Amino acid sequence: MADTQTQEETFTLDEVLSSLKVVHRLILWNDEVNSFDHVIHCLMKYLDYSQPQSEKIAWTVHNDGKCAILEGSFTEMEVYRKILQQEGLTVSVD
């Protein structure tokens, strides 16, 4: 009987979980339609951001043209995309 050696690879729980998780981002785009107040209101109402966080995101979108506002599973991002689109915001899932 041949002596076979098995080499074991060990992974940390974090490594296993990160290999399973595909992260998608919800992107908020700048537009000429929505006011700062409306964007800030939506971020606070639907994404639980504070007023200062929401203002910072609104300025980032205004200055850079877009901002990643949430990360998670594709399904989760799609839910938020639909909610924010119904509010008139321009959002996409990356």
N, C-alpha and C positions, 0 to 999 in steps of 0.2 A: 504494500500500500504506500503510495507516494505521500510525502510529507508536504502538504500545502499550507502556506502561510497566508493569512488574510490580513491585509493592512487596513486598519480602521481609520476613517477620517472623522474627526469630531467637529461639530459646529456648535456655536453658542445659540441660544434661543433667539437672540436678536438677529443673527445671520439667517436662520431658518425663516423667521417671520418676514424679514426684509426681502428674501428671495420670493416669497409668496405674494407680496403686496406690490401691486402696480399702482403707483400714485398718479392721479390725474389732478390737474389744476383747473380751477374756475377762473377765467380771465374776464375782467371788467374793462371794456374799451371806452375810450373817449368818444363823445358825440356832441353834436351841436344842439341837441334837443333837451336833455335833462339838466335841471339846475343843480348846483352844489347841494342845496338843501334837500332835494328829492333823493339824490344819491346817498347822502349821509343818513337820511331817514330810513331808506331801504336797508342799508348796511346794518344799522342799529336794530331795526325791527326783525329782519330775517336771519341775520348772521350773528346777532348778539355782540356786535362790536360796540365799544364805548364811543362817546362823541368824539374825543380826541383821536382815537384810532380811525374812526370813519372819516374825519376831516383829513387826516394824513393820507389815507387811501385816495380820497377825492382829489387832493392836490397832486398825488403821484400820477393818477390817471390823466389829469389835466396837463401836466408837464411832460409826461413820457408817452402818452397816448394809450397806455394800458397798464394794468396791474393785476398780478395773481392775488386773488382775494380769499381763496380757500383751497385746501388739498384734501384728497380722499379717494374713495373708490369711484369708478366711472358712474355707477348707478346713483350714488349720493350726489355727485357733481351735476348730473342730469336733472335731479329733482330741484336743486337750487337754481340751475340755469333756467328752467321753466318758470319758477316762481319770479325770478328777477326779470325775465323777459316780459312776463305779464304786467310788471310794473313799468315797462317801457325801457328798461336798461339794455344796453348792448353787451351781451356776455357770450362766451364760448367755452367749451371744455377742451383742454389741451392734454 
